């Protein structure tokens, strides 16, 4: 199934919509207006929180993004695999006893990513960006883990937003 994550053109908090190919709403992504960490919640359509994503406030060289469960417990940290690398590869580090082994392999220009679970591809992400807004296409056969994979895509979006913000300063 394909999931389309589009950032809203005008959104003070960085909210997004997650829809299927037919345009049906699947998840809500709500951001906060005044936050330095780009805090976002991935919610079901009845506004029940499923996952939370936020950037690390203090970092040296490269941003780190945390993925938390619905209660706010950190389960994963997303960071770039190598500091000086032309490829857009990411490593996802488990936290608080999590036994997940997930990596993100990207292409040279950062438009296509494969999410790997124990080395096996479980989802493919395509990033579309322009000057006005960016969007992501997530394709996976694991519909029961769709919200989790959406949280990884939101973490990637937060990572790139942080890099763009720092390059403007």
Secondary structure, DSSP 8 states (H G I E B T S, - for coil): -EEEEEE-SS-SS--EEEEETT--EEEEEEE-SS-SS--EEEE-TT--EEEEEEE-SS-SSS--EEEEETTS-EEEEEEES-SS-SS--EEEEE-TT----EEEEE-SSSSEEEEEETTEEEEEEEEEE-SS-EEEEEEES-GGGHHHHHHHHHHHHHHHHHHHHHHH-
